[in-house]
Amino acid sequence: MKLSHLIVVLSLTVFTSACSNWIYRIDIPQGNFLDEKDVKKLRIGMTKEQVEFVLGRPILKDAFDTDTWYYYYEMKRGMKKRGEDFEKQMVITFVDEKVSTVTGDFELSEDFNTPLDQE
């Protein structure tokens, strides 16, 4: 009798583990989602207000260095068939309240080094 219980338990375990892909798991996005077309609007010499208008508020403003803004986005996929987990980040540095450098995972436009007032 004990052997039959063991077989039933093992078979239920195998069947329920095989059905794990049927369970819906949501994707969990966190941070600032930045669109490539918005990042391409960035130009050297833009003010903090202009950057905030184009990209939105940064996820982190350094408390000790107010001239550095951090944008970070992370996507944790609930199910592997919808893609892999990924993260993107961008750091904007200001000098005299204007954009000086932009580093991170985004490609800047060819016109980035041309200030807005010189077009």
C-alpha positions in Angstrom: 0.0 0.0 0.0 2.8 2.4 0.8 4.4 1.8 -2.6 1.2 2.8 -4.4 1.0 6.0 -2.3 4.6 6.8 -3.3 3.9 6.2 -7.0 0.9 8.5 -6.8 2.8 11.3 -5.1 5.7 11.0 -7.5 3.5 11.0 -10.6 1.5 14.1 -9.3 4.8 15.9 -8.7 6.0 15.1 -12.2 2.7 16.2 -13.8 2.4 19.5 -11.8 6.0 20.4 -12.6 5.3 19.8 -16.3 2.5 22.3 -16.1 4.6 25.1 -14.7 4.6 27.0 -18.0 0.8 27.3 -17.8 1.0 29.7 -14.9 1.0 33.3 -16.0 3.8 35.4 -14.5 3.8 39.2 -15.2 6.8 41.2 -16.4 8.1 43.6 -13.7 9.5 46.9 -15.1 11.3 49.2 -12.8 12.8 52.6 -13.3 12.7 55.2 -16.1 11.8 53.7 -19.5 13.7 55.8 -22.0 12.8 55.6 -25.7 15.6 55.9 -28.2 13.9 58.7 -30.1 13.7 60.8 -26.8 17.4 60.1 -26.1 18.3 61.3 -29.6 16.7 64.7 -28.7 19.5 65.3 -26.1 22.0 68.0 -27.0 25.1 69.3 -25.3 24.3 72.6 -23.5 20.6 71.8 -22.7 19.4 73.0 -19.3 18.2 70.7 -16.6 14.6 71.8 -17.3 14.9 70.9 -20.9 16.4 67.5 -20.1 13.6 66.8 -17.6 11.0 67.8 -20.3 12.5 65.4 -22.8 13.3 62.4 -20.6 11.3 62.9 -17.5 12.6 63.1 -14.0 15.7 60.9 -13.3 15.3 58.0 -11.0 18.2 59.3 -8.9 19.7 62.7 -8.3 22.9 62.5 -6.4 22.4 64.1 -3.0 26.1 65.2 -2.8 26.5 66.1 -6.4 23.4 67.8 -7.9 25.0 68.0 -11.3 24.8 64.2 -11.9 21.5 62.6 -12.9 20.9 58.8 -13.2 18.4 57.2 -15.4 18.0 53.4 -14.9 15.5 50.9 -16.3 15.2 47.2 -15.5 12.8 44.6 -16.9 12.4 41.3 -15.2 10.5 38.9 -17.4 8.0 36.7 -15.8 8.3 34.1 -18.5 11.4 33.3 -20.6 9.4 32.9 -23.8 8.7 36.7 -23.8 12.5 37.5 -23.8 15.4 37.8 -21.5 15.8 40.1 -18.5 17.6 43.4 -19.3 18.6 46.7 -17.9 19.6 50.0 -19.4 21.2 53.0 -17.7 22.3 56.5 -18.6 24.2 59.1 -16.5 23.9 62.8 -17.4 26.5 65.2 -16.0 25.8 68.9 -15.9 28.3 71.8 -15.7 27.0 75.2 -14.9 23.4 73.9 -15.1 23.9 72.6 -18.7 24.5 69.1 -20.2 28.2 68.3 -20.3 28.4 64.6 -20.8 26.0 61.7 -21.3 27.2 58.1 -20.8 25.4 54.8 -20.7 23.7 52.1 -22.8 22.0 54.5 -25.3 23.4 55.7 -28.6 23.3 59.5 -28.9 22.4 61.4 -32.1 24.9 62.7 -34.5 23.8 66.2 -33.5 24.5 65.7 -29.8 27.6 68.0 -29.9 25.7 70.8 -31.6 24.0 73.0 -29.1 20.3 73.9 -29.7 20.9 77.6 -30.2 23.4 77.0 -33.1 21.1 75.2 -35.6 
